[in-house]
Amino acid sequence: MDPETTLSQNPGEHYATVPVPASAPNRATCTQPLPSYHGVMKTQTTEETSKSELAFKSASQVMPGGVSSPVRAFRGVGGTPRFIAKGKGACITDIDGNCYIDYVGSWGPLILGHADDRVVAAISKAAAKGCSFGAPTEAETQLAELIVSRVRSIEMVRFVNSGTEATMSAIRLARGHTGRAKIIKFEGCYHGHSDGLLVQAGSGAMTFGQPSSPGVPAGTTADTLVLPFNDLAAVETAMKQYGSELAALLVEPIGGNMGCVPPNNGYLQGLRRLCSEYGIVLIFDEVMTGFRVSAGCAQGLYDVHPDLTCLGKIVGGGLPMAAYGGRREIMQKVSPVGDVYQAGTLSGNPLAMAAGLATLRALAEDGVYESLEATSARLADGLESAAKQAGVPTVHARVGSMMCTFFHTEPVTDFASASRCNTQAYAAFFHAMLNRGVYLAPSQFECLFVSAAHSEEQIDQTIAASAEAFKAAAACG
Ligand SMILES: Cc1ncc(COP(=O)(O)O)c(C=O)c1O
C-alpha cells in the first residue's frame, strides 16, 4: 500500500501521512503559516509550552516515545504533547498553565467531565476503606446489577481491567462455548492490543489475517478473517464458506477507531441474523459506545442485541476497569462455574466499582442524554457550517456525543474511505484549535467526545475558534 494513504489498523500509529519533524515544533507540518489568534476566545493561547517540552524530553528518556500509550505522543499531528496538570468539568490545564476545552475526555470515559464531584467523592470514600482486597465486595454486585438492568442483552457480567482484556476474554469464551476457532473482525475496528486482534486483512478477500505488529506470531492471527466494515455481502460470503468453523463475529457497532463511522441502515440487523443462522456468537465491542450513545448503549439505540458485549471506558468512570457480559447460558461457561479460564488480581477493584457506580447513577438522572444530544448537535452543526464558510472540504459524522470531522470529500463508511482523508489538513486544524484553547484528539482517526460538563458557551467558543482553524486547514488543500 502507498504509505501516503495508509491508515494503520492500530490506533496510535495513525501518523503515516504526517512526517514528524526532527525538531518536533508545536506546529503542523503543513508549509502554510497558521492564521494568527484574534482574541475571539477567553481561553488563552498556548504560545508558552516550554514546561511541556522539557517534560516530554525527560519522559522520552525513560518511556518509549515519552508516553504510556502511542497516540498521546502527537505523532499523528506533529509537535509536543501537552503535559496535563489537572482537569475540572470540560477543561484541562497543562503544566505551563494553558487551559483547554477538552474533547478527548480521556478517550471517552469522562462523559461527566473531569473530576466530577460525585465521582471524586465516591472514589475518595472507597479509597478510605481500602484500595483492593482480592475478595468479593458488594459494590461489584451493585454495578453488575446496574449494567444488567440497563443493557437488555446482558444477564451476567465479569469485571476486568481494560477493554483489551474484555475483548480477549469474550473471544476466548465464544470459542469455548462453540468449540470453534475462527473469528471475524472488521478493518478499522480496534479492540485493544491482544495478539489475536492485532491483525490486518490478508492478501485476498477471503484469506485470513496477518499480524499488524511485529511480535505477534502469525499463528495467533491465522484464525481471524478481516472483512470490510459496513459490507454485509462480504459477511454473507464469508459465512457461506466458513460458517460452521466460526466461533464469533466481533464488531464495534459504531466504528470509533477510524473516526466516527456509523453502521449503514440494516447492517447490524444483518449481522445479528447471519450469526443466529450459523450459530456464531455475536460480540458487540461497546468499550467506546457503551453508555455513550444512549442509556442502553449502541445496541439499545439500534435495537440489535448481541450474545456478548464488551464494555469499558464510561463503565469505569475514568478508572482502569472494563467488563464483558451477555447471555447467562454463555457466561456460565466462565470459570469457576464453567471451564473457560479468566482471572485478574485487581478485577472488580473497589475504587473502579465506586467510580463506575457513581457515573452510571449520574447518567440515570433525568435529561442527561437529551442535554448531551442538544450540546453535541450544536457543536456538530457549528463545526460543519464553519468548515463550509472556510471552504474546506469536510464530512461530518455524529452519533450522540461522539463525532468526527473528516477532512475528506466523500462519505466515510469504512477503513478504505477513512484512509483517504487529508491528514495534513487535520494536523493544521488540530494545532490551530490547540493554539486557541481547544484540545482535540491528536489524530484524524479518533472521535471527538462531548461531556455533560460542556456548556453552551464553551461549545460556542469552540465553534468560534474553528472558524479560524478551518482557514488554517484550507491552506493545506
Ligand atoms: C472499541 C474499543 N475496544 C477496545 C479498546 C481497548 O480498550 P483499552 O484501551 O482499555 O485496552 C478500545 C480502546 O480505545 C476501544 O475503543
The ligand as an SDF file (V2000), in Angstrom:
LIG
                    3D

 16 16  0  0  0  0  0  0  0  0999 V2000
  -13.7950   -0.1500   20.8120 C   0  0  0  0  0  0  0  0  0  0  0  0
  -12.6110   -0.3960   21.6810 C   0  0  0  0  0  0  0  0  0  0  0  0
  -12.3760   -1.6330   22.1330 N   0  0  0  0  0  0  0  0  0  0  0  0
  -11.3350   -1.9060   22.9250 C   0  0  0  0  0  0  0  0  0  0  0  0
  -10.4430   -0.9250   23.2910 C   0  0  0  0  0  0  0  0  0  0  0  0
   -9.2790   -1.2340   24.1710 C   0  0  0  0  0  0  0  0  0  0  0  0
   -9.5040   -0.7270   25.4380 O   0  0  0  0  0  0  0  0  0  0  0  0
   -8.2880   -0.4580   26.4400 P   0  0  0  0  0  0  0  0  0  0  0  0
   -7.5070    0.6750   25.8570 O   0  0  0  0  0  0  0  0  0  0  0  0
   -8.9590   -0.1360   27.7290 O   0  0  0  0  0  0  0  0  0  0  0  0
   -7.4970   -1.7110   26.4980 O   0  0  0  0  0  0  0  0  0  0  0  0
  -10.6490    0.3840   22.8390 C   0  0  0  0  0  0  0  0  0  0  0  0
   -9.7220    1.4540   23.2080 C   0  0  0  0  0  0  0  0  0  0  0  0
   -9.7960    2.5740   22.7900 O   0  0  0  0  0  0  0  0  0  0  0  0
  -11.7610    0.6560   22.0160 C   0  0  0  0  0  0  0  0  0  0  0  0
  -12.0090    1.8820   21.5510 O   0  0  0  0  0  0  0  0  0  0  0  0
  1  2  1  0
  2  3  1  0
  2 15  2  0
  3  4  2  0
  4  5  1  0
  5  6  1  0
  5 12  2  0
  6  7  1  0
  7  8  1  0
  8  9  2  0
  8 10  1  0
  8 11  1  0
 12 13  1  0
 12 15  1  0
 13 14  2  0
 15 16  1  0
M  END
$$$$
